[in-house]
Amino acid sequence: MSTPRIPKAEITGLYGAMVKRFSTKMFGEAPEPLGVMWHNRPVLKASLGFGQKASKWNGCDEGLKSFAHMAVTSLIGCTWCLDLGYFQAHNEGLDVAKARDVPRWRESDVFTPLERDVMEYAEAMSQTPPTVTDELSARLLEQLGASAMVELTAWVGFANQAARTNVALGIESQGFAAACGLRPLAEPSTRDDSLT
């Protein structure tokens, strides 16, 4: 594990104690991004607040959102987010075999056509500029419905914000997946655009 580009701050005060207690209960230790983001508490609070609100959305299947989030983080290269994604998949009873294969979903045979469309959509949204096609959007809209499609899109946007922030700040994997016995098996695949 490398050192973040901004040194972690000491998490102090009543709010700090509450954040540490909550995060330790969820993860066994305080996540590294908390210490880095502690330098600007309004940004930290806004990010945590949005994440908490987004976690209550229930218009789109949780497994699909998990795969979408992990596809984004794998594409962007956020090892911290991917590590946390494996940990959450394990602890939330999601399909661990599929979670392990998200970084190489194109070559894997464990995903349904809908799951593949969701991960393709997540990656297409994450390109600069985005490469989402009308055809892919229409397929997803037909399968998910408008409400779930809006939720999936916002979820992928949030995943991009979190992953890009962590990568830019130099925050890397913290070992959450290993702590629950779920060592990531897959490495990101190389995309060959001539095949799509």
Secondary structure, DSSP 8 states (H G I E B T S, - for coil): ----SS------HHHHHHHHHHHHHHHSS--HHHHHHTTSHHHHHHHHHHHHHHTT--SS-HHHHHHHHHHHHHHHT-HHHHHHHHHHHHHTT--HHHHHHGGGTTT-SS--HHHHHHHHHHHHHHSSS----HHHHHHHHHHH-HHHHHHHHHHHHHHHHHHHHHHHHT----SHHHHTT-----------GGG-
